[in-house]
Amino acid sequence: RITIPEIKNHPWFLKNLPVELMEAGGSWQTNDVNNPSQSVDEVLSIIQEARKPLNIPKIGGLLSGSNMDLDDFDADIDLEDIDTFGDFVCPPL
């Protein structure tokens, strides 16, 4: 059976592989817990930024978190503009 190190060295695996992953110190080979890629302060600032609420602009009261029910849209339709003869015509196939 082929091993993981043999797979990683196989030409099929190495084809179109980014250069930073082919080098000995590539990112897929380094998992040093004592030398993280980001500092604790950077991680905490990212978390604080993610916790901030979004400022969504209000556009005429629609879709802005207002209490408008979707059924209210149907009530706004002017039924006088709709012809209702009771006939239903299918388009030709």
N, CA, C and O atoms as a printed pandas DataFrame, in Angstrom:
     atom_number atom_name residue_name chain_id  residue_number  x_coord  y_coord  z_coord
0              1         N          ARG        A               1    0.834   -1.196    0.000
1              2        CA          ARG        A               1    0.000    0.000    0.000
2              3         C          ARG        A               1    0.872    1.250    0.000
3              4         O          ARG        A               1    1.980    1.258    0.537
4              5         N          ILE        A               2    0.348    2.297   -0.611
5              6        CA          ILE        A               2    1.075    3.563   -0.659
6              7         C          ILE        A               2    0.811    4.345    0.639
7              8         O          ILE        A               2   -0.303    4.345    1.164
8              9         N          THR        A               3    1.838    4.994    1.129
9             10        CA          THR        A               3    1.721    5.750    2.376
10            11         C          THR        A               3    1.431    7.222    2.076
11            12         O          THR        A               3    1.566    7.667    0.936
12            13         N          ILE        A               4    1.035    7.971    3.099
13            14        CA          ILE        A               4    0.750    9.402    2.937
14            15         C          ILE        A               4    1.983   10.162    2.440
15            16         O          ILE        A               4    1.855   10.955    1.507
16            17         N          PRO        A               5    3.171    9.955    3.018
17            18        CA          PRO        A               5    4.351   10.660    2.481
18            19         C          PRO        A               5    4.625   10.318    1.016
19            20         O          PRO        A               5    5.063   11.183    0.257
20            21         N          GLU        A               6    4.372    9.066    0.607
21            22        CA          GLU        A               6    4.565    8.701   -0.795
22            23         C          GLU        A               6    3.538    9.401   -1.688
23            24         O          GLU        A               6    3.857    9.804   -2.806
24            25         N          ILE        A               7    2.307    9.544   -1.192
25            26        CA          ILE        A               7    1.277   10.251   -1.958
26            27         C          ILE        A               7    1.680   11.705   -2.151
27            28         O          ILE        A               7    1.551   12.252   -3.246
28            29         N          LYS        A               8    2.174   12.334   -1.074
29            30        CA          LYS        A               8    2.551   13.743   -1.143
30            31         C          LYS        A               8    3.729   13.980   -2.075
31            32         O          LYS        A               8    3.924   15.105   -2.534
32            33         N          ASN        A               9    4.510   12.967   -2.363
33            34        CA          ASN        A               9    5.652   13.095   -3.266
34            35         C          ASN        A               9    5.346   12.599   -4.672
35            36         O          ASN        A               9    6.197   12.707   -5.555
36            37         N          HIS        A              10    4.164   12.063   -4.901
37            38        CA          HIS        A              10    3.792   11.523   -6.200
38            39         C          HIS        A              10    3.557   12.671   -7.192
39            40         O          HIS        A              10    2.981   13.691   -6.814
40            41         N          PRO        A              11    3.992   12.527   -8.454
41            42        CA          PRO        A              11    3.819   13.595   -9.450
42            43         C          PRO        A              11    2.351   14.000   -9.650
43            44         O          PRO        A              11    2.066   15.170   -9.901
44            45         N          TRP        A              12    1.429   13.053   -9.542
45            46        CA          TRP        A              12    0.013   13.377   -9.703
46            47         C          TRP        A              12   -0.447   14.333   -8.607
47            48         O          TRP        A              12   -1.221   15.253   -8.872
48            49         N          PHE        A              13    0.023   14.124   -7.382
49            50        CA          PHE        A              13   -0.341   14.986   -6.258
50            51         C          PHE        A              13    0.317   16.355   -6.391
51            52         O          PHE        A              13   -0.288   17.367   -6.038
52            53         N          LEU        A              14    1.528   16.398   -6.888
53            54        CA          LEU        A              14    2.288   17.641   -6.970
54            55         C          LEU        A              14    1.880   18.518   -8.154
55            56         O          LEU        A              14    2.255   19.689   -8.208
56            57         N          LYS        A              15    1.119   17.969   -9.098
57            58        CA          LYS        A              15    0.706   18.734  -10.271
58            59         C          LYS        A              15   -0.218   19.876   -9.839
59            60         O          LYS        A              15   -1.202   19.651   -9.135
60            61         N          ASN        A              16    0.105   21.102  -10.265
61            62        CA          ASN        A              16   -0.649   22.328   -9.966
62            63         C          ASN        A              16   -0.721   22.654   -8.478
63            64         O          ASN        A              16   -1.604   23.400   -8.054
64            65         N          LEU        A              17    0.181   22.114   -7.691
65            66        CA          LEU        A              17    0.229   22.413   -6.264
66            67         C          LEU        A              17    0.910   23.762   -6.071
67            68         O          LEU        A              17    1.967   23.992   -6.658
68            69         N          PRO        A              18    0.338   24.673   -5.262
69            70        CA          PRO        A              18    0.977   25.974   -5.046
70            71         C          PRO        A              18    2.389   25.825   -4.493
71            72         O          PRO        A              18    2.678   24.885   -3.752
72            73         N          VAL        A              19    3.261   26.756   -4.858
73            74        CA          VAL        A              19    4.675   26.696   -4.488
74            75         C          VAL        A              19    4.844   26.664   -2.978
75            76         O          VAL        A              19    5.689   25.929   -2.467
76            77         N          GLU        A              20    4.043   27.462   -2.248
77            78        CA          GLU        A              20    4.210   27.504   -0.797
78            79         C          GLU        A              20    3.892   26.163   -0.132
79            80         O          GLU        A              20    4.335   25.910    0.989
80            81         N          LEU        A              21    3.134   25.307   -0.807
81            82        CA          LEU        A              21    2.856   23.985   -0.248
82            83         C          LEU        A              21    3.906   22.959   -0.652
83            84         O          LEU        A              21    4.014   21.905   -0.025
84            85         N          MET        A              22    4.676   23.252   -1.688
85            86        CA          MET        A              22    5.696   22.313   -2.140
86            87         C          MET        A              22    6.980   22.439   -1.332
87            88         O          MET        A              22    7.744   21.479   -1.234
88            89         N          GLU        A              23    7.227   23.606   -0.756
89            90        CA          GLU        A              23    8.467   23.814   -0.021
90            91         C          GLU        A              23    8.427   23.067    1.304
91            92         O          GLU        A              23    7.357   22.698    1.788
92            93         N          ALA        A              24    9.593   22.850    1.881
93            94        CA          ALA        A              24    9.697   22.083    3.122
94            95         C          ALA        A              24    8.934   22.729    4.265
95            96         O          ALA        A              24    8.415   22.017    5.125
96            97         N          GLY        A              25    8.850   24.028    4.303
97            98        CA          GLY        A              25    8.137   24.715    5.379
98            99         C          GLY        A              25    6.752   25.152    4.971
99           100         O          GLY        A              25    6.248   26.156    5.474
100          101         N          GLY        A              26    6.118   24.413    4.059
101          102        CA          GLY        A              26    4.794   24.778    3.568
102          103         C          GLY        A              26    3.750   24.772    4.664
103          104         O          GLY        A              26    3.929   24.150    5.711
104          105         N          SER        A              27    2.652   25.478    4.407
105          106        CA          SER        A              27    1.637   25.652    5.447
106          107         C          SER        A              27    0.938   24.349    5.803
107          108         O          SER        A              27    0.450   24.220    6.926
108          109         N          TRP        A              28    0.869   23.378    4.900
109          110        CA          TRP        A              28    0.214   22.125    5.238
110          111         C          TRP        A              28    1.114   21.230    6.077
111          112         O          TRP        A              28    0.646   20.248    6.653
112          113         N          GLN        A              29    2.385   21.552    6.152
113          114        CA          GLN        A              29    3.304   20.739    6.941
114          115         C          GLN        A              29    3.559   21.325    8.316
115          116         O          GLN        A              29    4.044   20.612    9.195
116          117         N          THR        A              30    3.255   22.588    8.537
117          118        CA          THR        A              30    3.543   23.204    9.826
118          119         C          THR        A              30    2.288   23.271   10.668
119          120         O          THR        A              30    1.261   23.800   10.242
120          121         N          ASN        A              31    2.384   22.732   11.857
121          122        CA          ASN        A              31    1.300   22.773   12.825
122          123         C          ASN        A              31    1.877   23.103   14.179
123          124         O          ASN        A              31    1.574   22.424   15.160
124          125         N          ASP        A              32    2.693   24.119   14.258
125          126        CA          ASP        A              32    3.371   24.470   15.494
126          127         C          ASP        A              32    2.419   25.261   16.381
127          128         O          ASP        A              32    2.089   26.408   16.081
128          129         N          VAL        A              33    1.981   24.645   17.474
129          130        CA          VAL        A              33    1.054   25.289   18.396
130          131         C          VAL        A              33    1.744   26.415   19.142
131          132         O          VAL        A              33    1.095   27.387   19.529
132          133         N          ASN        A              34    3.043   26.304   19.351
133          134        CA          ASN        A              34    3.787   27.315   20.093
134          135         C          ASN        A              34    4.089   28.558   19.263
135          136         O          ASN        A              34    4.487   29.584   19.815
136          137         N          ASN        A              35    3.909   28.484   17.958
137          138        CA          ASN        A              35    4.170   29.612   17.073
138          139         C          ASN        A              35    2.949   29.833   16.172
139          140         O          ASN        A              35    3.004   29.513   14.985
140          141         N          PRO        A              36    1.843   30.376   16.714
141          142        CA          PRO        A              36    0.628   30.542   15.911
142          143         C          PRO        A              36    0.797   31.615   14.843
143          144         O          PRO        A              36    1.643   32.501   14.962
144          145         N          SER        A              37   -0.019   31.523   13.800
145          146        CA          SER        A              37    0.070   32.489   12.709
146          147         C          SER        A              37   -0.531   33.838   13.082
147          148         O          SER        A              37   -0.217   34.846   12.450
148          149         N          GLN        A              38   -1.407   33.876   14.119
149          150        CA          GLN        A              38   -2.004   35.123   14.585
150          151         C          GLN        A              38   -1.808   35.237   16.087
151          152         O          GLN        A              38   -1.810   34.239   16.808
152          153         N          SER        A              39   -1.640   36.465   16.540
153          154        CA          SER        A              39   -1.490   36.677   17.976
154          155         C          SER        A              39   -2.862   36.617   18.647
155          156         O          SER        A              39   -3.896   36.697   17.984
156          157         N          VAL        A              40   -2.852   36.475   19.956
157          158        CA          VAL        A              40   -4.097   36.433   20.718
158          159         C          VAL        A              40   -4.855   37.747   20.554
159          160         O          VAL        A              40   -6.082   37.750   20.452
160          161         N          ASP        A              41   -4.128   38.863   20.528
161          162        CA          ASP        A              41   -4.766   40.170   20.352
162          163         C          ASP        A              41   -5.469   40.277   18.998
163          164         O          ASP        A              41   -6.564   40.831   18.906
164          165         N          GLU        A              42   -4.836   39.743   17.948
165          166        CA          GLU        A              42   -5.460   39.769   16.629
166          167         C          GLU        A              42   -6.744   38.947   16.614
167          168         O          GLU        A              42   -7.753   39.372   16.051
168          169         N          VAL        A              43   -6.705   37.781   17.227
169          170        CA          VAL        A              43   -7.882   36.914   17.268
170          171         C          VAL        A              43   -9.002   37.585   18.050
171          172         O          VAL        A              43  -10.157   37.562   17.624
172          173         N          LEU        A              44   -8.670   38.185   19.195
173          174        CA          LEU        A              44   -9.687   38.857   20.005
174          175         C          LEU        A              44  -10.295   40.052   19.276
175          176         O          LEU        A              44  -11.494   40.305   19.398
176          177         N          SER        A              45   -9.480   40.791   18.518
177          178        CA          SER        A              45  -10.026   41.929   17.775
178          179         C          SER        A              45  -10.963   41.458   16.659
179          180         O          SER        A              45  -11.958   42.121   16.366
180          181         N          ILE        A              46  -10.654   40.331   16.042
181          182        CA          ILE        A              46  -11.531   39.772   15.009
182          183         C          ILE        A              46  -12.860   39.351   15.625
183          184         O          ILE        A              46  -13.920   39.583   15.046
184          185         N          ILE        A              47  -12.798   38.732   16.800
185          186        CA          ILE        A              47  -14.021   38.304   17.485
186          187         C          ILE        A              47  -14.869   39.511   17.873
187          188         O          ILE        A              47  -16.088   39.491   17.704
188          189         N          GLN        A              48  -14.233   40.562   18.392
189          190        CA          GLN        A              48  -14.973   41.770   18.766
190          191         C          GLN        A              48  -15.626   42.415   17.537
191          192         O          GLN        A              48  -16.758   42.892   17.616
192          193         N          GLU        A              49  -14.927   42.430   16.425
193          194        CA          GLU        A              49  -15.482   43.000   15.196
194          195         C          GLU        A              49  -16.689   42.193   14.724
195          196         O          GLU        A              49  -17.667   42.762   14.240
196          197         N          ALA        A              50  -16.622   40.876   14.864
197          198        CA          ALA        A              50  -17.722   40.017   14.429
198          199         C          ALA        A              50  -18.951   40.177   15.313
199          200         O          ALA        A              50  -20.067   39.918   14.862
200          201         N          ARG        A              51  -18.772   40.593   16.547
201          202        CA          ARG        A              51  -19.898   40.752   17.471
202          203         C          ARG        A              51  -20.655   42.058   17.273
203          204         O          ARG        A              51  -21.747   42.217   17.819
204          205         N          LYS        A              52  -20.107   42.993   16.511
205          206        CA          LYS        A              52  -20.771   44.279   16.303
206          207         C          LYS        A              52  -22.026   44.077   15.453
207          208         O          LYS        A              52  -21.995   43.338   14.469
208          209         N          PRO        A              53  -23.137   44.735   15.830
209          210        CA          PRO        A              53  -24.352   44.606   15.018
210          211         C          PRO        A              53  -24.193   45.350   13.697
211          212         O          PRO        A              53  -23.455   46.331   13.600
212          213         N          LEU        A              54  -24.893   44.867   12.697
213          214        CA          LEU        A              54  -24.848   45.495   11.381
214          215         C          LEU        A              54  -25.748   46.715   11.355
215          216         O          LEU        A              54  -26.801   46.731   11.993
216          217         N          ASN        A              55  -25.342   47.722   10.629
217          218        CA          ASN        A              55  -26.175   48.896   10.401
218          219         C          ASN        A              55  -26.831   48.740    9.041
219          220         O          ASN        A              55  -26.221   49.029    8.012
220          221         N          ILE        A              56  -28.082   48.280    9.038
221          222        CA          ILE        A              56  -28.806   48.053    7.795
222          223         C          ILE        A              56  -29.642   49.294    7.501
223          224         O          ILE        A              56  -30.479   49.681    8.317
224          225         N          PRO        A              57  -29.427   49.920    6.348
225          226        CA          PRO        A              57  -30.204   51.125    6.032
226          227         C          PRO        A              57  -31.670   50.776    5.804
227          228         O          PRO        A              57  -31.998   49.734    5.237
228          229         N          LYS        A              58  -32.544   51.672    6.258
229          230        CA          LYS        A              58  -33.979   51.467    6.072
230          231         C          LYS        A              58  -34.376   52.033    4.719
231          232         O          LYS        A              58  -34.034   53.165    4.376
232          233         N          ILE        A              59  -35.102   51.227    3.959
233          234        CA          ILE        A              59  -35.531   51.628    2.625
234          235         C          ILE        A              59  -37.057   51.666    2.627
235          236         O          ILE        A              59  -37.706   50.665    2.321
236          237         N          GLY        A              60  -37.608   52.778    2.958
237          238        CA          GLY        A              60  -39.053   52.944    2.924
238          239         C          GLY        A              60  -39.794   52.018    3.867
239          240         O          GLY        A              60  -40.982   51.766    3.665
240          241         N          GLY        A              61  -39.137   51.510    4.878
241          242        CA          GLY        A              61  -39.804   50.637    5.832
242          243         C          GLY        A              61  -39.923   49.200    5.376
243          244         O          GLY        A              61  -40.421   48.361    6.127
244          245         N          LEU        A              62  -39.483   48.891    4.171
245          246        CA          LEU        A              62  -39.579   47.531    3.667
246          247         C          LEU        A              62  -38.281   46.785    3.910
247          248         O          LEU        A              62  -37.193   47.327    3.714
248          249         N          LEU        A              63  -38.399   45.570    4.326
249          250        CA          LEU        A              63  -37.265   44.670    4.520
250          251         C          LEU        A              63  -36.218   45.241    5.463
251          252         O          LEU        A              63  -35.037   44.915    5.340
252          253         N          SER        A              64  -36.615   46.060    6.371
253          254        CA          SER        A              64  -35.652   46.653    7.289
254          255         C          SER        A              64  -35.910   46.204    8.716
255          256         O          SER        A              64  -35.557   46.905    9.665
256          257         N          GLY        A              65  -36.514   45.058    8.869
257          258        CA          GLY        A              65  -36.816   44.584   10.200
258          259         C          GLY        A              65  -38.102   45.171   10.734
259          260         O          GLY        A              65  -38.392   45.050   11.924
260          261         N          SER        A              66  -38.883   45.811    9.865
261          262        CA          SER        A              66  -40.146   46.373   10.324
262          263         C          SER        A              66  -41.126   45.249   10.600
263          264         O          SER        A              66  -40.863   44.091   10.273
264          265         N          ASN        A              67  -42.227   45.582   11.185
265          266        CA          ASN        A              67  -43.192   44.591   11.616
266          267         C          ASN        A              67  -44.231   44.329   10.538
267          268         O          ASN        A              67  -45.339   43.899   10.858
268          269         N          MET        A              68  -43.918   44.569    9.296
269          270        CA          MET        A              68  -44.869   44.411    8.212
270          271         C          MET        A              68  -45.016   42.939    7.859
271          272         O          MET        A              68  -44.023   42.238    7.663
272          273         N          ASP        A              69  -46.241   42.481    7.780
273          274        CA          ASP        A              69  -46.510   41.093    7.451
274          275         C          ASP        A              69  -46.525   40.942    5.929
275          276         O          ASP        A              69  -46.959   41.851    5.222
276          277         N          LEU        A              70  -46.055   39.807    5.426
277          278        CA          LEU        A              70  -46.028   39.598    3.982
278          279         C          LEU        A              70  -47.430   39.559    3.403
279          280         O          LEU        A              70  -47.615   39.871    2.227
280          281         N          ASP        A              71  -48.430   39.182    4.206
281          282        CA          ASP        A              71  -49.803   39.179    3.717
282          283         C          ASP        A              71  -50.303   40.591    3.439
283          284         O          ASP        A              71  -51.247   40.763    2.668
284          285         N          ASP        A              72  -49.695   41.600    4.046
285          286        CA          ASP        A              72  -50.091   42.980    3.805
286          287         C          ASP        A              72  -49.791   43.405    2.368
287          288         O          ASP        A              72  -50.432   44.321    1.851
288          289         N          PHE        A              73  -48.831   42.756    1.723
289          290        CA          PHE        A              73  -48.531   43.088    0.337
290          291         C          PHE        A              73  -49.730   42.765   -0.548
291          292         O          PHE        A              73  -50.037   43.513   -1.476
292          293         N          ASP        A              74  -50.413   41.649   -0.265
293          294        CA          ASP        A              74  -51.579   41.263   -1.046
294          295         C          ASP        A              74  -52.709   42.275   -0.899
295          296         O          ASP        A              74  -53.455   42.497   -1.852
296          297         N          ALA        A              75  -52.852   42.889    0.260
297          298        CA          ALA        A              75  -53.920   43.855    0.492
298          299         C          ALA        A              75  -53.695   45.131   -0.308
299          300         O          ALA        A              75  -54.641   45.883   -0.543
300          301         N          ASP        A              76  -52.479   45.385   -0.724
301          302        CA          ASP        A              76  -52.166   46.598   -1.470
302          303         C          ASP        A              76  -52.487   46.492   -2.960
303          304         O          ASP        A              76  -52.463   47.499   -3.667
304          305         N          ILE        A              77  -52.782   45.306   -3.437
305          306        CA          ILE        A              77  -53.054   45.115   -4.863
306          307         C          ILE        A              77  -54.408   45.736   -5.201
307          308         O          ILE        A              77  -55.399   45.508   -4.507
308          309         N          ASP        A              78  -54.435   46.509   -6.257
309          310        CA          ASP        A              78  -55.682   47.135   -6.694
310          311         C          ASP        A              78  -56.452   46.115   -7.519
311          312         O          ASP        A              78  -56.109   45.858   -8.673
312          313         N          LEU        A              79  -57.486   45.539   -6.934
313          314        CA          LEU        A              79  -58.232   44.476   -7.595
314          315         C          LEU        A              79  -59.062   44.989   -8.766
315          316         O          LEU        A              79  -59.489   44.192   -9.602
316          317         N          GLU        A              80  -59.300   46.281   -8.849
317          318        CA          GLU        A              80  -60.073   46.823   -9.960
318          319         C          GLU        A              80  -59.297   46.760  -11.267
319          320         O          GLU        A              80  -59.892   46.789  -12.344
320          321         N          ASP        A              81  -57.978   46.675  -11.182
321          322        CA          ASP        A              81  -57.168   46.627  -12.392
322          323         C          ASP        A              81  -57.041   45.217  -12.954
323          324         O          ASP        A              81  -56.454   45.030  -14.019
324          325         N          ILE        A              82  -57.581   44.229  -12.258
325          326        CA          ILE        A              82  -57.436   42.845  -12.693
326          327         C          ILE        A              82  -58.738   42.405  -13.345
327          328         O          ILE        A              82  -59.810   42.513  -12.749
328          329         N          ASP        A              83  -58.637   41.909  -14.574
329          330        CA          ASP        A              83  -59.818   41.394  -15.267
330          331         C          ASP        A              83  -60.082   39.976  -14.795
331          332         O          ASP        A              83  -59.208   39.113  -14.871
332          333         N          THR        A              84  -61.284   39.744  -14.312
333          334        CA          THR        A              84  -61.656   38.404  -13.847
334          335         C          THR        A              84  -62.919   37.992  -14.571
335          336         O          THR        A              84  -64.026   38.290  -14.120
336          337         N          PHE        A              85  -62.761   37.315  -15.682
337          338        CA          PHE        A              85  -63.897   36.855  -16.468
338          339         C          PHE        A              85  -64.241   35.411  -16.139
339          340         O          PHE        A              85  -65.288   34.923  -16.566
340          341         N          GLY        A              86  -63.402   34.721  -15.401
341          342        CA          GLY        A              86  -63.660   33.322  -15.109
342          343         C          GLY        A              86  -63.114   32.401  -16.177
343          344         O          GLY        A              86  -63.170   31.180  -16.027
344          345         N          ASP        A              87  -62.584   32.963  -17.259
345          346        CA          ASP        A              87  -62.019   32.134  -18.319
346          347         C          ASP        A              87  -60.533   31.953  -18.072
347          348         O          ASP        A              87  -59.839   32.873  -17.638
348          349         N          PHE        A              88  -60.064   30.759  -18.355
349          350        CA          PHE        A              88  -58.640   30.481  -18.231
350          351         C          PHE        A              88  -58.171   29.945  -19.565
351          352         O          PHE        A              88  -58.679   28.930  -20.041
352          353         N          VAL        A              89  -57.220   30.606  -20.166
353          354        CA          VAL        A              89  -56.719   30.216  -21.474
354          355         C          VAL        A              89  -55.284   29.758  -21.316
355          356         O          VAL        A              89  -54.432   30.491  -20.816
356          357         N          CYS        A              90  -55.029   28.527  -21.753
357          358        CA          CYS        A              90  -53.666   27.993  -21.719
358          359         C          CYS        A              90  -52.923   28.462  -22.960
359          360         O          CYS        A              90  -53.504   28.538  -24.043
360          361         N          PRO        A              91  -51.644   28.777  -22.810
361          362        CA          PRO        A              91  -50.863   29.132  -23.996
362          363         C          PRO        A              91  -50.667   27.909  -24.881
363          364         O          PRO        A              91  -50.600   26.786  -24.380
364          365         N          PRO        A              92  -50.575   28.116  -26.203
365          366        CA          PRO        A              92  -50.372   26.966  -27.104
366          367         C          PRO        A              92  -49.030   26.297  -26.838
367          368         O          PRO        A              92  -48.034   26.957  -26.540
368          369         N          LEU        A              93  -49.029   24.984  -26.951
369          370        CA          LEU        A              93  -47.800   24.219  -26.733
370          371         C          LEU        A              93  -46.968   24.209  -27.923
371          372         O          LEU        A              93  -45.892   23.611  -27.920
